[in-house]
Amino acid sequence: MTEAWQPAFARVPELLAAHVQLSFSALLLAMALCLPLAIWAARAPRVAAVILGFASLIQTIPALALLALFYPVLLGLSALLGGEISALGFLPALLALTLYALLPILRNAVTGLTGVPPAARQAADGLGMTAAQKLRLVEAPLAAPTIMAGIRTAAVWTIGAATLSTTVGQASLGDLIFAGLQTQNWTLVLTGCFASAGLAIIVDLLLGLVERGIRERRKVMAWGSAAVIGIGLAIALLPMLAARDDVVVIGAKGFSEQFILARLIGSRLEEAGYEVRYQDGLGSAVVFQAVAANDIDIYVDYSGTIWTNQMKRTDTVPADDMVREIAKWSALEHGVMMLGAMGFENTYAFAVRPEDAESKKLETLDDLARVSSDFAFGTDLEFLERPEWAMVKAAYPIQFKEARSFNPTFMYPALSSGEVDVISAFSSDGRIAANGFVILEDTKGAVPSYEAMILVAPRRSGDEIFMNAIKPLVGAITVENMREANYKVDREADKQSPRQAARWLDEQIRNGKDQ
């Protein structure tokens, strides 16, 4: 039991510090925006209607969508300013969470200020106080408990929503949760959830003591609790003071193979003397733009993804020709170096249960089209919006009775249990053979080749030590070894971490070159 929890706990301090930095930065920025606006709104009902309406509108947008929307906005702004703004990581997460925290602070601050008893205002006027004195000495102290209640609510919301910042490349406790979900490592999920929940509870309790101290005019309680929060924030900021002269940022999409390959690359770079940091769970569109913008230094992508999503190509060419054209295009258009293919392909493969393949005589996608009106289709979270799906539908008359999207972790169990009848599996996934699923042949070549390729950011392409550390991985991984490494992470029993699987894969590579 201890061995299962220890690796998860080892990551908590660093991720907790990043989580606190992000959450409190967003909360403080939201407070700085809201309090002046609340003072204005409390004196102008029309302004209050507009401001609160905007904050309420923001709150209707899911936090995940809000995070995603800031990426293209910042990317465009960065292009206008010559690439000075990072569209990935802390900034988009900060802006999204700040907007998400506006409503409770604004609403409570306006309520508190407008709820000050008229007699108190009249007494202040009778004493000849200016508007500023009346706000500072009368209105603010009376409204403070209500305002603090809004800040408490915003703090809990922000700490919870900050776990989603993983999707835009910002480190947080969400890294544990997302990685655990992708690899079915429930120890990671629980560790991330408990740490995030514990942080929210502790902060809420401390802010509650501040609120109580203000309400009961107990300065020691209020200032003491605020001091504890300040000390905790200072401790969380300490990692930012550590010197990081040359940190390599390795990107990865949100599934096991990507986690493994990122750790494989990371181990080689660490051997070469680099400090390594990982940004997992990135989407296909985001991760390529991130490497082009030098927000990440290196990652593994697939030729079919670049061909269709980035180059907008719909024609099918031989795999070697595709890789060569991608290398030229990425270098000329984005300054990204395609170092080389890793030796295996991970293409989309339509998989069905063996009993269905036998009873319905399913061998090809043409056969699938014949029975598709009776089949439920399960995919990963992005396949239905990808050009590859449009290419498959153009080549085959497929009309499923329904289509459902799953986290890749749950897509294979959904097929096994009968929740769906066919899935868009990944050809290098070890769970295909483990479950006995049958892959249907794409006789018309609708799905392009998906060679795994190493892409390097422009700022690293001239670093000889960096490049020499990674070059031995080109052409070094067989699909059989990749499937076995993937299955070590994805299987139900005797599960390994991506780092352990990467270590095993590295041994196979080194042994293969020694023979």
C-alpha positions, 0 to 999 in steps of 0.5 A: 500500500505504501509503495503505491502511495509514495510516488503520488505523495512525492509529487504533491509538494511541488504541485501544491506550491504551483496550485497555491501560486495560481489560485491566490494570484487569481483570487488577489487579482479578482479582488483588486478588480472587484472591490473598486467596481463594487464601490462604483456599482453600489452607488450606481444601480445601472452600473451594478446591473451591467457589471453583475450581469457580465460576471453572471455570464462568465459564470455560465461558461464552464471553467474548462472552456474558459481556459481553452478560449484564452489560448487562441486569444493570447496566441493572436496577441503574442503574434501582434507583439512579436511573440512576447506573450506566452499563450500556454501555462500560467497566464491563460490559467490566471486570466480564466480563473480571475474571471471565474472568481469575479461573481461571488466577490462582486455580488457580496461586495455590492450587497454588503455596501448597499446593505449599510444601514441608512442611519449609519450613513446619516450619522457619518454625514452629520459628523461632516465626513467626506465620501472617502472617510465615510467609505473607509470608516463606516461603510467598509467595516460594516460591509466587511463580513459580507465581502469576506463571505464572497471572498471565501466562496471565490477562494473555494471555487478558484482552488477547485477550478485550478485543477483544470489548468493542467489542460493549458500546460500550467502545473497544478494538483490537476496533473495528478488527477488527469494523469491518474484518469488517463492511466487508471491510476486511482492512487494519483486521482485520490491524491490530487483530489484529497490535496485540492480538497484539503487546501480548499478546506484549510483556506476556507477555515482561515478566511472564515476566522478572518471574517469572524474576527472582523465581524466580532471586532477581534483584531488578533483573530483576524490578523492572526489568520491572515498572517497564517495565510500569508506565511503559507503563500510565502512558502508556496512562492519559495520554489520560484526563487530557485535558480532554473538556468536551463529547464527543458519543457517536454509536452505530452498529449493526454494518453499513456503513450504520450506520458511514456514517450515524454518520460523516455525523452526526459530521461535522455535529457537528464542524462545529458545534464538538463533539468526537465519539466513535463506539461501533460494533457495538452490537446493536439492543436495546442501542443503544436502551436506551443512548440512553435512558440517555444512554450515547450521544447520538445514533444512527440506527435504523429504524422497523420495528425500534423498532415490533417490538422495542421497542414490541412491536407486531405490527400493520402501519400506513402508514409515516408513521403509524408514524413519528409513533407512534414519536416519541410513544412514544419521547418519553413512555416514554423521553424520547428525541427522534425528530428525524425520518426521513432520507428512505430506507427500509432494510427486510428484503428476501428476495433470491434468485439470478436463475437461481433466480427464473427457473427456479422462477418466483419473484416473491413470498414466496408463490412462495418458500413453495412451494419453501422446503422445498428452500431453505437460508436465510441471515440476519444474526446476529439476524434469526431471533430478531426479531419480523419473522421470526415475522411473516413465518412467520405470513403465509406457510407458509415452511419452509426445509430449513435456516437459517444465520446470517452476519455481514452481510459474508458473507451476500451471498457465501454467496448468490452461491456457492450456500451458501444459496438465499435471504437476508434482505437489506437493501433499501438495500444496493448489493450487491443490484443489483451481484450481480443478485439478485432481491427477492421481493415481500411481497404481504401486507405482513408486514414493516413499514416501515423508515424510517431515523430519527434518535434523540437522547438526553434530555440532548441534546434541549434543545441547540439548537446540537446539534439545528440541526446535525443537522436538515438531515439529516432527509428529505435522503437518497434510497435511491439515494444511500444504496445508492451510499454503502453500495456504496462501502464494501462493494464488493470493488474500489476500496473506501472507508472509511465516513468517505469514503463519508459525505463523498460522501453529505454532498456529495450532500445539500448539492448537492441542497439547493443546486439 
